[in-house]
Amino acid sequence: MESTMTKISCTSGLETQIKDMETQYDKCCDEKAKADSQGMSEEIYKSMEARIKEVLPSISDRDEDQEQHAAAAPNFLTAKKFYGKNEVLPQADSFVDSATTLARKPDVRTNIKSIGIPMSKSKNLLSHLEMSPALCRMYNECNEMGFIIFNVPSRNALAGRVVQHAVKEIDIILAVQKPLIFKVGFTHNPVWRWSNRLYGYSKAKEKWSHMMILYISEEHFGPAMLEAALIEKYSSYLVCKTRSFYR
């Protein structure tokens, strides 16, 4: 009982801190928007940008702390097949189908230590990778290529938290790396989407520099809903508003 009350107290306190930080973030964004429209001095503009960069990571850290105190949801993901070390990853729907059913037995769990993830940044990603050897191998391929970055919310994050995570990460990219062009969207296999010979990003005329994975879903429609929300929010920035993919 005491442990439960302690968790409730911690969660409540973190929620208050998150709301305070989000208020600061909204205020900074409002001031920056005014600066954009009124043509304020470069010094003031840079000061506001720096403040936004400072606040956003703090909110993300608090979100992670809050999720650690929340009860973990039961695991439902299973798989029909493990893919051999030298096997080519399946494409599109075949990959999704093979990753949707797998008995979670102790003797077949993935060895997370063998995939080379920096442990300090891997909490959320590990919650996905430990469920799927195929996803682990895909991650390893992405890591070896060096152009595909995983920055995902926890596996049990609800829809609102997923959208909040994606918006924060895109806002950080815009604040730090502008001017830039980017796309948002979803794919069944980021390795294939980046490197295929016909229309992979590595061959595109825009010369894309990176792809960031903001969400990993166990069902088909979640990514489409996230894509729609992000296209609506960032339509003024996007290269293509009707057919777009993650940068």
ChimeraX attribute file (.defattr): number of C-alpha atoms within 10 A of each C-alpha:
attribute: neighborCount
match mode: 1-to-1
recipient: residues
	/A:1	6
	/A:2	7
	/A:3	8
	/A:4	10
	/A:5	10
	/A:6	12
	/A:7	17
	/A:8	14
	/A:9	13
	/A:10	15
	/A:11	18
	/A:12	13
	/A:13	12
	/A:14	19
	/A:15	16
	/A:16	11
	/A:17	16
	/A:18	19
	/A:19	12
	/A:20	12
	/A:21	18
	/A:22	16
	/A:23	13
	/A:24	16
	/A:25	20
	/A:26	12
	/A:27	14
	/A:28	20
	/A:29	17
	/A:30	13
	/A:31	16
	/A:32	20
	/A:33	14
	/A:34	13
	/A:35	16
	/A:36	12
	/A:37	9
	/A:38	9
	/A:39	10
	/A:40	12
	/A:41	10
	/A:42	10
	/A:43	8
	/A:44	13
	/A:45	17
	/A:46	13
	/A:47	12
	/A:48	20
	/A:49	17
	/A:50	14
	/A:51	14
	/A:52	22
	/A:53	17
	/A:54	13
	/A:55	17
	/A:56	18
	/A:57	14
	/A:58	14
	/A:59	20
	/A:60	18
	/A:61	11
	/A:62	16
	/A:63	20
	/A:64	15
	/A:65	15
	/A:66	18
	/A:67	17
	/A:68	14
	/A:69	16
	/A:70	13
	/A:71	9
	/A:72	11
	/A:73	9
	/A:74	7
	/A:75	10
	/A:76	12
	/A:77	15
	/A:78	16
	/A:79	18
	/A:80	12
	/A:81	15
	/A:82	14
	/A:83	14
	/A:84	11
	/A:85	9
	/A:86	6
	/A:87	8
	/A:88	10
	/A:89	18
	/A:90	16
	/A:91	13
	/A:92	13
	/A:93	12
	/A:94	11
	/A:95	15
	/A:96	18
	/A:97	13
	/A:98	17
	/A:99	21
	/A:100	16
	/A:101	15
	/A:102	17
	/A:103	14
	/A:104	17
	/A:105	8
	/A:106	7
	/A:107	6
	/A:108	13
	/A:109	14
	/A:110	17
	/A:111	11
	/A:112	13
	/A:113	9
	/A:114	9
	/A:115	14
	/A:116	10
	/A:117	16
	/A:118	9
	/A:119	10
	/A:120	6
	/A:121	10
	/A:122	15
	/A:123	17
	/A:124	18
	/A:125	20
	/A:126	17
	/A:127	14
	/A:128	21
	/A:129	22
	/A:130	15
	/A:131	22
	/A:132	24
	/A:133	22
	/A:134	22
	/A:135	18
	/A:136	20
	/A:137	18
	/A:138	19
	/A:139	22
	/A:140	15
	/A:141	14
	/A:142	19
	/A:143	17
	/A:144	10
	/A:145	13
	/A:146	10
	/A:147	16
	/A:148	21
	/A:149	16
	/A:150	17
	/A:151	18
	/A:152	22
	/A:153	26
	/A:154	23
	/A:155	21
	/A:156	18
	/A:157	16
	/A:158	10
	/A:159	12
	/A:160	9
	/A:161	14
	/A:162	20
	/A:163	19
	/A:164	13
	/A:165	22
	/A:166	21
	/A:167	17
	/A:168	16
	/A:169	18
	/A:170	17
	/A:171	16
	/A:172	19
	/A:173	14
	/A:174	15
	/A:175	15
	/A:176	14
	/A:177	9
	/A:178	9
	/A:179	7
	/A:180	10
	/A:181	13
	/A:182	21
	/A:183	21
	/A:184	24
	/A:185	20
	/A:186	19
	/A:187	15
	/A:188	17
	/A:189	17
	/A:190	20
	/A:191	21
	/A:192	19
	/A:193	21
	/A:194	23
	/A:195	15
	/A:196	13
	/A:197	12
	/A:198	9
	/A:199	13
	/A:200	15
	/A:201	22
	/A:202	17
	/A:203	14
	/A:204	13
	/A:205	8
	/A:206	11
	/A:207	9
	/A:208	17
	/A:209	11
	/A:210	16
	/A:211	23
	/A:212	18
	/A:213	19
	/A:214	23
	/A:215	20
	/A:216	20
	/A:217	12
	/A:218	14
	/A:219	10
	/A:220	11
	/A:221	10
	/A:222	15
	/A:223	18
	/A:224	12
	/A:225	13
	/A:226	21
	/A:227	21
	/A:228	14
	/A:229	15
	/A:230	18
	/A:231	20
	/A:232	12
	/A:233	12
	/A:234	16
	/A:235	14
	/A:236	10
	/A:237	14
	/A:238	18
	/A:239	15
	/A:240	14
	/A:241	16
	/A:242	11
	/A:243	10
	/A:244	16
	/A:245	19
	/A:246	19
	/A:247	19
